[in-house]
Amino acid sequence: MAIPRVPRRGERVRVEGHQGKLVVVRVDRVNNIANVELWDDPSVVLRDVPFAAIHLIHETVGEAA
């Protein structure tokens, strides 16, 4: 079994079972959980999300025309 990646504050992520882009706002390395908020609406916060359910969004920037 792989060890879950530790998210970092400010990273854009997705969370299993939830739609939309989220941003990591708090990391608890002792309990392997994090709080994340919806990128478009910071009033929506998911608390105590296990690291295993958090996945980094790998975004690429397209080239300008």
C-alpha positions in Angstrom: 0.0 0.0 0.0 1.4 3.4 -1.0 1.8 6.2 1.6 -0.5 9.1 0.7 1.2 12.3 -0.5 1.2 15.1 2.0 -0.6 18.1 0.5 0.8 21.6 1.0 -1.1 24.8 1.8 -2.1 26.7 -1.3 -2.2 23.7 -3.6 -5.1 23.2 -6.0 -6.6 19.8 -5.5 -9.6 17.6 -6.1 -11.2 15.5 -3.4 -12.8 12.1 -4.0 -16.6 12.4 -3.9 -16.6 16.1 -4.4 -16.9 18.3 -7.5 -14.8 21.3 -8.4 -11.4 22.6 -7.7 -10.4 23.1 -4.1 -7.4 24.7 -2.4 -5.6 23.3 0.7 -5.9 25.7 3.7 -4.7 23.6 6.6 -2.6 20.5 7.0 -2.5 18.2 10.0 0.5 15.8 9.5 -0.1 14.1 12.9 -3.6 12.9 11.9 -3.0 12.8 8.1 -5.9 15.1 7.4 -6.4 18.5 5.8 -9.0 21.2 5.4 -9.8 22.4 1.9 -12.0 25.2 0.5 -13.8 25.5 -2.7 -11.7 27.6 -5.1 -14.6 29.6 -6.4 -16.4 30.0 -3.0 -14.1 30.1 0.1 -17.1 29.9 2.3 -17.4 26.2 1.5 -14.8 24.3 3.6 -14.3 20.6 3.8 -12.8 19.7 7.1 -10.7 16.7 8.2 -10.3 15.3 4.7 -7.9 12.2 4.7 -4.7 12.7 2.7 -5.6 9.6 0.7 -8.7 11.3 -0.7 -6.8 14.4 -1.8 -5.3 14.5 -5.3 -3.1 17.3 -6.7 -4.4 18.9 -9.9 -1.7 19.0 -12.5 -2.5 22.0 -14.6 -0.7 23.0 -17.7 -0.7 26.4 -19.2 -1.5 26.4 -23.0 0.8 28.3 -25.3 -0.3 31.8 -26.4 -1.5 32.0 -30.0 
